[in-house]
């Protein structure tokens, strides 16, 4: 039981970290989205959006993994 609690805590920490970095990415994207005059700025905004997508996906993946791990046992 102790190992299950440790795994659950680990997944919750990963979800919290992913959510934190996603909020930083969303804020940065919000500030830089209005500045799209050059090709480089558009590419940078695209990379920020990709980072936001991967951050949200990793948070969801961590929650699904935690739920799957708890339901199997």
Backbone torsions as a table, in degrees:
resi	resn	phi	psi	omega
1	UNK	NA	-34.7	-179.6
2	UNK	-65.3	-37.3	178.1
3	UNK	-65.7	-37.5	178.1
4	UNK	-65.7	-41.5	178.4
5	UNK	-65.1	-38.4	178.3
6	UNK	-66.0	-40.7	178.1
7	UNK	-66.5	-40.6	177.9
8	UNK	-63.0	-43.2	177.6
9	UNK	-62.5	-40.1	179.5
10	UNK	-63.3	-43.8	179.1
11	UNK	-66.9	-37.1	177.8
12	UNK	-67.1	-37.0	177.0
13	UNK	-65.6	-42.6	177.7
14	UNK	-61.9	-39.7	178.2
15	UNK	-65.2	-40.6	179.0
16	UNK	-64.5	-43.3	179.1
17	UNK	-65.2	-42.7	179.1
18	UNK	-63.4	-39.3	178.3
19	UNK	-66.5	-39.6	178.6
20	UNK	-62.3	-48.2	-179.4
21	UNK	-68.9	-31.3	176.2
22	UNK	-66.8	-36.6	178.2
23	UNK	-68.7	-36.9	176.1
24	UNK	-65.1	-43.4	179.4
25	UNK	-63.6	-42.2	180.0
26	UNK	-63.8	-39.5	178.5
27	UNK	-65.8	-44.6	179.2
28	UNK	-64.3	-41.4	178.1
29	UNK	-63.2	-37.6	178.7
30	UNK	-62.6	-40.5	179.9
31	UNK	-74.2	-35.4	-174.5
32	UNK	-91.9	-8.8	-176.1
33	UNK	-66.6	-30.8	-177.4
34	UNK	-77.0	-15.4	-177.3
35	UNK	-102.6	77.3	-178.7
36	UNK	-124.5	59.1	-179.6
37	UNK	-92.0	-29.5	-179.0
38	UNK	-110.9	166.1	178.5
39	UNK	-64.7	-38.7	179.4
40	UNK	-62.0	-41.2	178.6
41	UNK	-65.3	-36.6	176.3
42	UNK	-65.9	-39.9	178.8
43	UNK	-65.8	-42.3	178.3
44	UNK	-62.2	-42.7	177.2
45	UNK	-64.2	-36.8	176.2
46	UNK	-63.8	-40.1	177.7
47	UNK	-67.5	-37.1	175.1
48	UNK	-62.9	-42.0	178.7
49	UNK	-64.8	-40.7	176.9
50	UNK	-63.3	-39.7	177.5
51	UNK	-63.0	-41.3	177.5
52	UNK	-63.3	-42.0	179.1
53	UNK	-61.9	-46.0	180.0
54	UNK	-68.2	-34.0	177.9
55	UNK	-65.6	-45.0	177.9
56	UNK	-65.6	-40.8	179.5
57	UNK	-63.7	-38.3	179.5
58	UNK	-69.5	-35.4	175.6
59	UNK	-64.7	-43.6	177.7
60	UNK	-65.1	-41.2	178.7
61	UNK	-62.0	-39.4	178.6
62	UNK	-65.2	-41.9	177.9
63	UNK	-65.9	-42.0	178.5
64	UNK	-64.4	-39.8	178.1
65	UNK	-63.4	-41.5	179.1
66	UNK	-64.3	-44.1	179.3
67	UNK	-66.1	-39.8	179.1
68	UNK	-64.5	-43.2	-178.8
69	UNK	-64.3	-38.2	-179.8
70	UNK	-74.0	-30.8	-176.6
71	UNK	-79.2	-25.9	-179.1
72	UNK	-70.6	-36.0	-177.0
73	UNK	-77.9	NA	NA
